[in-house]
Amino acid sequence: MKNITIIPVNKLRPFEGHPYKVKDDDEMNALIESIQEQGILSPLVVRPIENTNEYEVISGHRRLHAAQKAGITEVPALINALDRDSAAIAVVDSNLHR
């Protein structure tokens, strides 16, 4: 079982070439409000960026954006050591199943 780690939002980067856009719309506003009231209920999934102390977001781009808009400085995350190809597949897969 993987452990949830609390990561500062300034250590998180969007997945390079992320094909889905995060929109500031009514759904985002609802997510921001939910995070302000209840926190992030489902952790982000990230992978380490080589030779840094930063992480690339695999799943949770909208949650990260909402957390930043809500002024939250740390988020829960599951760290997966995925290679680039596996991470790209996971990004697409996580967006198809939401």
JOCORMO-V760362 format. One record per helix or strand. SS is the DSSP state (A for helix, B for strand). FROM is the first residue (numbers start at 1). TO is the last residue. If there is no record, write none. Layout:
SS | FROM | TO
SS | FROM | TO
//
This chain:
B | 4 | 8
A | 9 | 11
B | 12 | 14
A | 26 | 38
B | 44 | 48
B | 55 | 59
A | 61 | 69
B | 74 | 79
A | 84 | 96
//
